[in-house]
Amino acid sequence: MIILIKLDTLELVQNNINQNKMTVVYFTGNSCGACEVIKEKIEKFLENYPKIKAYEINGEENTKIAYKYSVFSMPVFLLFIEGKESIRTGRHVDLLSLERSIDRYYNMIY
């Protein structure tokens, strides 16, 4: 299973987004029950996309990073393609639709 790598500085987040063709940034929170459940499902389907780099940020503990990316509630899933935000989805995420969108982008790029 893919494990989301935890990041805790804005510089690390920005560097990883800019250095990878496709980057997932998943914002979670300590008091968010849905965050962990959705995270497990995201980690599972990201196994099918080995070239995507995936990171987790605790938005409650890293508020400057959350504000920089306009994240004000958790969870929030962001997909960056060549440094540009391409997908943003929040609490009411449709995982099947999300995976289809990622698959389409992934197949275009790789």
Backbone as JSON Lines, residues from 0, in Angstrom:
{"i":0,"aa":"M","n":[0.83,-1.19,0.0],"ca":[0.0,0.0,0.0],"c":[0.87,1.24,0.0]}
{"i":1,"aa":"I","n":[0.47,2.24,-0.76],"ca":[1.14,3.54,-0.78],"c":[0.86,4.21,0.56]}
{"i":2,"aa":"I","n":[1.86,4.84,1.13],"ca":[1.68,5.6,2.35],"c":[1.96,7.07,2.02]}
{"i":3,"aa":"L","n":[1.01,7.93,2.35],"ca":[1.21,9.36,2.12],"c":[2.33,9.86,3.02]}
{"i":4,"aa":"I","n":[3.28,10.56,2.45],"ca":[4.42,11.1,3.19],"c":[3.99,12.4,3.84]}
{"i":5,"aa":"K","n":[4.25,12.53,5.14],"ca":[3.84,13.73,5.87],"c":[4.84,14.85,5.66]}
{"i":6,"aa":"L","n":[4.3,16.02,5.33],"ca":[5.12,17.23,5.17],"c":[4.63,18.26,6.17]}
{"i":7,"aa":"D","n":[5.57,19.1,6.65],"ca":[5.16,20.08,7.65],"c":[5.76,21.46,7.47]}
{"i":8,"aa":"T","n":[6.35,21.72,6.3],"ca":[6.8,23.09,6.02],"c":[6.33,23.49,4.62]}
{"i":9,"aa":"L","n":[6.03,24.76,4.48],"ca":[5.57,25.27,3.2],"c":[6.62,25.06,2.11]}
{"i":10,"aa":"E","n":[7.87,25.23,2.47],"ca":[8.96,25.05,1.5],"c":[9.0,23.62,0.96]}
{"i":11,"aa":"L","n":[8.86,22.63,1.84],"ca":[8.84,21.23,1.4],"c":[7.66,20.95,0.48]}
{"i":12,"aa":"V","n":[6.5,21.49,0.84],"ca":[5.3,21.28,0.02],"c":[5.52,21.88,-1.36]}
{"i":13,"aa":"Q","n":[5.94,23.13,-1.42],"ca":[6.12,23.8,-2.71],"c":[7.2,23.12,-3.55]}
{"i":14,"aa":"N","n":[8.3,22.72,-2.92],"ca":[9.37,22.04,-3.66],"c":[8.88,20.72,-4.26]}
{"i":15,"aa":"N","n":[8.13,19.95,-3.48],"ca":[7.64,18.66,-3.99],"c":[6.62,18.85,-5.09]}
{"i":16,"aa":"I","n":[5.77,19.84,-4.98],"ca":[4.8,20.11,-6.04],"c":[5.53,20.51,-7.32]}
{"i":17,"aa":"N","n":[6.54,21.34,-7.19],"ca":[7.25,21.85,-8.38],"c":[8.21,20.84,-9.0]}
{"i":18,"aa":"Q","n":[8.68,19.86,-8.23],"ca":[9.66,18.91,-8.73],"c":[9.06,17.65,-9.36]}
{"i":19,"aa":"N","n":[7.76,17.47,-9.23],"ca":[7.12,16.26,-9.73],"c":[6.08,16.6,-10.78]}
{"i":20,"aa":"K","n":[5.94,15.71,-11.77],"ca":[4.92,15.93,-12.8],"c":[3.51,15.89,-12.21]}
{"i":21,"aa":"M","n":[3.25,14.89,-11.37],"ca":[1.95,14.75,-10.73],"c":[2.15,14.59,-9.23]}
{"i":22,"aa":"T","n":[1.45,15.43,-8.46],"ca":[1.6,15.42,-7.01],"c":[0.24,15.5,-6.35]}
{"i":23,"aa":"V","n":[0.0,14.6,-5.4],"ca":[-1.19,14.65,-4.57],"c":[-0.81,15.27,-3.23]}
{"i":24,"aa":"V","n":[-1.62,16.22,-2.78],"ca":[-1.48,16.79,-1.45],"c":[-2.83,16.6,-0.76]}
{"i":25,"aa":"Y","n":[-2.81,15.87,0.34],"ca":[-4.03,15.53,1.07],"c":[-3.97,16.19,2.44]}
{"i":26,"aa":"F","n":[-4.91,17.1,2.7],"ca":[-4.98,17.81,3.97],"c":[-5.91,17.06,4.93]}
{"i":27,"aa":"T","n":[-5.38,16.78,6.11],"ca":[-6.15,16.08,7.15],"c":[-6.2,16.95,8.41]}
{"i":28,"aa":"G","n":[-6.91,16.45,9.4],"ca":[-6.98,17.15,10.68],"c":[-7.08,16.16,11.82]}
{"i":29,"aa":"N","n":[-6.68,16.59,13.0],"ca":[-6.7,15.72,14.18],"c":[-8.12,15.33,14.58]}
{"i":30,"aa":"S","n":[-9.05,16.24,14.4],"ca":[-10.43,16.0,14.85],"c":[-11.35,15.6,13.7]}
{"i":31,"aa":"C","n":[-10.77,15.04,12.65],"ca":[-11.53,14.7,11.45],"c":[-11.6,13.18,11.3]}
{"i":32,"aa":"G","n":[-12.76,12.63,11.63],"ca":[-12.93,11.18,11.51],"c":[-12.94,10.71,10.07]}
{"i":33,"aa":"A","n":[-13.54,11.49,9.18],"ca":[-13.61,11.11,7.77],"c":[-12.23,11.12,7.11]}
{"i":34,"aa":"C","n":[-11.34,11.95,7.61],"ca":[-10.01,12.1,7.0],"c":[-9.27,10.77,6.9]}
{"i":35,"aa":"E","n":[-9.27,10.01,7.97],"ca":[-8.52,8.76,8.01],"c":[-9.15,7.71,7.09]}
{"i":36,"aa":"V","n":[-10.46,7.64,7.08],"ca":[-11.15,6.66,6.22],"c":[-10.88,6.96,4.75]}
{"i":37,"aa":"I","n":[-11.02,8.23,4.38],"ca":[-10.78,8.62,2.98],"c":[-9.31,8.45,2.63]}
{"i":38,"aa":"K","n":[-8.43,8.76,3.56],"ca":[-6.98,8.6,3.33],"c":[-6.64,7.16,2.97]}
{"i":39,"aa":"E","n":[-7.2,6.2,3.69],"ca":[-6.93,4.79,3.4],"c":[-7.38,4.41,1.99]}
{"i":40,"aa":"K","n":[-8.52,4.92,1.57],"ca":[-9.03,4.62,0.23],"c":[-8.17,5.29,-0.84]}
{"i":41,"aa":"I","n":[-7.71,6.5,-0.58],"ca":[-6.83,7.2,-1.52],"c":[-5.5,6.45,-1.65]}
{"i":42,"aa":"E","n":[-4.93,6.05,-0.52],"ca":[-3.67,5.3,-0.56],"c":[-3.84,4.02,-1.37]}
{"i":43,"aa":"K","n":[-4.97,3.37,-1.22],"ca":[-5.23,2.11,-1.93],"c":[-5.28,2.34,-3.44]}
{"i":44,"aa":"F","n":[-6.06,3.32,-3.92],"ca":[-6.15,3.48,-5.37],"c":[-4.92,4.14,-5.97]}
{"i":45,"aa":"L","n":[-4.12,4.85,-5.18],"ca":[-2.89,5.43,-5.71],"c":[-1.84,4.35,-6.02]}
{"i":46,"aa":"E","n":[-2.05,3.15,-5.51],"ca":[-1.15,2.04,-5.87],"c":[-1.13,1.81,-7.38]}
{"i":47,"aa":"N","n":[-2.21,2.16,-8.06],"ca":[-2.3,1.98,-9.51],"c":[-1.57,3.06,-10.28]}
{"i":48,"aa":"Y","n":[-1.05,4.07,-9.58],"ca":[-0.4,5.2,-10.24],"c":[0.96,5.47,-9.59]}
{"i":49,"aa":"P","n":[1.93,4.6,-9.84],"ca":[3.2,4.66,-9.11],"c":[4.03,5.92,-9.36]}
{"i":50,"aa":"K","n":[3.77,6.64,-10.42],"ca":[4.57,7.84,-10.71],"c":[4.03,9.09,-10.02]}
{"i":51,"aa":"I","n":[2.87,8.98,-9.39],"ca":[2.32,10.12,-8.64],"c":[2.96,10.15,-7.26]}
{"i":52,"aa":"K","n":[3.49,11.29,-6.88],"ca":[4.03,11.48,-5.53],"c":[2.9,11.97,-4.64]}
{"i":53,"aa":"A","n":[2.75,11.39,-3.46],"ca":[1.62,11.68,-2.59],"c":[2.07,12.12,-1.2]}
{"i":54,"aa":"Y","n":[1.47,13.21,-0.73],"ca":[1.87,13.8,0.55],"c":[0.64,14.11,1.4]}
{"i":55,"aa":"E","n":[0.85,14.11,2.71],"ca":[-0.21,14.42,3.67],"c":[0.25,15.62,4.51]}
{"i":56,"aa":"I","n":[-0.7,16.52,4.75],"ca":[-0.43,17.67,5.6],"c":[-1.54,17.77,6.63]}
{"i":57,"aa":"N","n":[-1.16,17.88,7.87],"ca":[-2.15,18.11,8.92],"c":[-2.46,19.61,8.91]}
{"i":58,"aa":"G","n":[-3.63,19.95,8.38],"ca":[-4.02,21.35,8.23],"c":[-4.27,22.05,9.55]}
{"i":59,"aa":"E","n":[-4.62,21.3,10.59],"ca":[-4.83,21.91,11.9],"c":[-3.5,22.3,12.55]}
{"i":60,"aa":"E","n":[-2.48,21.5,12.33],"ca":[-1.16,21.78,12.91],"c":[-0.32,22.69,12.04]}
{"i":61,"aa":"N","n":[-0.63,22.75,10.75],"ca":[0.15,23.55,9.8],"c":[-0.77,24.55,9.09]}
{"i":62,"aa":"T","n":[-1.27,25.49,9.88],"ca":[-2.28,26.41,9.36],"c":[-1.74,27.32,8.24]}
{"i":63,"aa":"K","n":[-0.47,27.67,8.29],"ca":[0.09,28.53,7.23],"c":[0.05,27.82,5.88]}
{"i":64,"aa":"I","n":[0.34,26.52,5.89],"ca":[0.29,25.74,4.65],"c":[-1.16,25.64,4.18]}
{"i":65,"aa":"A","n":[-2.07,25.35,5.1],"ca":[-3.49,25.24,4.75],"c":[-3.99,26.54,4.16]}
{"i":66,"aa":"Y","n":[-3.68,27.66,4.77],"ca":[-4.14,28.95,4.25],"c":[-3.54,29.25,2.88]}
{"i":67,"aa":"K","n":[-2.28,28.9,2.7],"ca":[-1.61,29.13,1.41],"c":[-2.37,28.44,0.28]}
{"i":68,"aa":"Y","n":[-2.93,27.26,0.57],"ca":[-3.65,26.5,-0.45],"c":[-5.17,26.61,-0.29]}
{"i":69,"aa":"S","n":[-5.61,27.64,0.44],"ca":[-7.04,27.92,0.64],"c":[-7.81,26.72,1.17]}
{"i":70,"aa":"V","n":[-7.23,26.05,2.14],"ca":[-7.87,24.9,2.78],"c":[-8.35,25.36,4.15]}
{"i":71,"aa":"F","n":[-9.68,25.37,4.33],"ca":[-10.25,25.88,5.58],"c":[-11.07,24.82,6.31]}
{"i":72,"aa":"S","n":[-11.25,23.65,5.69],"ca":[-11.88,22.52,6.36],"c":[-11.23,21.26,5.8]}
{"i":73,"aa":"M","n":[-11.29,20.19,6.56],"ca":[-10.65,18.95,6.14],"c":[-11.69,17.85,6.02]}
{"i":74,"aa":"P","n":[-11.44,16.86,5.19],"ca":[-10.27,16.67,4.35],"c":[-10.39,17.44,3.03]}
{"i":75,"aa":"V","n":[-9.23,17.7,2.44],"ca":[-9.16,18.28,1.09],"c":[-8.08,17.53,0.33]}
{"i":76,"aa":"F","n":[-8.44,17.12,-0.88],"ca":[-7.55,16.39,-1.77],"c":[-7.21,17.32,-2.92]}
{"i":77,"aa":"L","n":[-5.91,17.52,-3.16],"ca":[-5.46,18.36,-4.27],"c":[-4.54,17.53,-5.17]}
{"i":78,"aa":"L","n":[-4.75,17.65,-6.48],"ca":[-3.84,17.04,-7.44],"c":[-3.21,18.16,-8.24]}
{"i":79,"aa":"F","n":[-1.88,18.18,-8.24],"ca":[-1.13,19.17,-9.02],"c":[-0.49,18.46,-10.19]}
{"i":80,"aa":"I","n":[-0.6,19.06,-11.36],"ca":[0.06,18.55,-12.56],"c":[1.02,19.63,-13.04]}
{"i":81,"aa":"E","n":[2.29,19.26,-13.05],"ca":[3.36,20.19,-13.41],"c":[3.23,21.51,-12.66]}
{"i":82,"aa":"G","n":[2.96,21.4,-11.35],"ca":[2.92,22.56,-10.48],"c":[1.61,23.31,-10.43]}
{"i":83,"aa":"K","n":[0.63,22.92,-11.24],"ca":[-0.64,23.63,-11.28],"c":[-1.75,22.76,-10.69]}
{"i":84,"aa":"E","n":[-2.58,23.38,-9.85],"ca":[-3.7,22.65,-9.26],"c":[-4.68,22.25,-10.36]}
{"i":85,"aa":"S","n":[-4.96,20.95,-10.44],"ca":[-5.85,20.43,-11.48],"c":[-7.12,19.82,-10.92]}
{"i":86,"aa":"I","n":[-7.05,19.29,-9.71],"ca":[-8.23,18.71,-9.06],"c":[-8.24,19.17,-7.6]}
{"i":87,"aa":"R","n":[-9.43,19.55,-7.14],"ca":[-9.64,19.89,-5.73],"c":[-10.97,19.29,-5.33]}
{"i":88,"aa":"T","n":[-10.95,18.5,-4.28],"ca":[-12.19,17.95,-3.76],"c":[-12.1,17.9,-2.24]}
{"i":89,"aa":"G","n":[-13.25,18.03,-1.6],"ca":[-13.27,18.11,-0.15],"c":[-14.06,17.01,0.51]}
{"i":90,"aa":"R","n":[-14.72,17.36,1.57],"ca":[-15.38,16.43,2.46],"c":[-16.3,15.43,1.75]}
{"i":91,"aa":"H","n":[-17.03,15.86,0.78],"ca":[-17.98,14.98,0.1],"c":[-17.37,14.44,-1.19]}
{"i":92,"aa":"V","n":[-16.26,13.77,-1.07],"ca":[-15.51,13.29,-2.22],"c":[-16.17,12.04,-2.8]}
{"i":93,"aa":"D","n":[-16.3,12.05,-4.12],"ca":[-16.77,10.88,-4.85],"c":[-15.51,10.15,-5.31]}
{"i":94,"aa":"L","n":[-15.12,9.11,-4.59],"ca":[-13.85,8.44,-4.85],"c":[-13.78,7.81,-6.23]}
{"i":95,"aa":"L","n":[-14.88,7.29,-6.74],"ca":[-14.87,6.7,-8.09],"c":[-14.63,7.77,-9.14]}
{"i":96,"aa":"S","n":[-15.31,8.88,-9.01],"ca":[-15.12,9.99,-9.95],"c":[-13.7,10.54,-9.85]}
{"i":97,"aa":"L","n":[-13.2,10.66,-8.63],"ca":[-11.84,11.14,-8.41],"c":[-10.83,10.22,-9.08]}
{"i":98,"aa":"E","n":[-10.98,8.92,-8.88],"ca":[-10.05,7.98,-9.5],"c":[-10.13,8.03,-11.03]}
{"i":99,"aa":"R","n":[-11.31,8.16,-11.58],"ca":[-11.45,8.27,-13.04],"c":[-10.73,9.5,-13.57]}
{"i":100,"aa":"S","n":[-10.86,10.62,-12.87],"ca":[-10.19,11.85,-13.28],"c":[-8.68,11.7,-13.22]}
{"i":101,"aa":"I","n":[-8.19,11.11,-12.14],"ca":[-6.74,10.89,-12.0],"c":[-6.25,9.96,-13.1]}
{"i":102,"aa":"D","n":[-7.01,8.91,-13.36],"ca":[-6.63,7.95,-14.4],"c":[-6.51,8.64,-15.75]}
{"i":103,"aa":"R","n":[-7.45,9.51,-16.06],"ca":[-7.43,10.23,-17.34],"c":[-6.17,11.1,-17.46]}
{"i":104,"aa":"Y","n":[-5.88,11.87,-16.43],"ca":[-4.68,12.71,-16.44],"c":[-3.42,11.86,-16.51]}
{"i":105,"aa":"Y","n":[-3.38,10.81,-15.72],"ca":[-2.2,9.95,-15.64],"c":[-1.9,9.34,-17.01]}
{"i":106,"aa":"N","n":[-2.93,8.86,-17.69],"ca":[-2.73,8.25,-19.0],"c":[-2.34,9.26,-20.07]}
{"i":107,"aa":"M","n":[-2.75,10.5,-19.92],"ca":[-2.33,11.55,-20.86],"c":[-0.85,11.89,-20.68]}
{"i":108,"aa":"I","n":[-0.41,11.91,-19.42],"ca":[0.95,12.35,-19.12],"c":[1.96,11.22,-19.26]}
{"i":109,"aa":"Y","n":[1.58,10.02,-18.81],"ca":[2.52,8.9,-18.86],"c":[2.07,7.93,-19.92]}
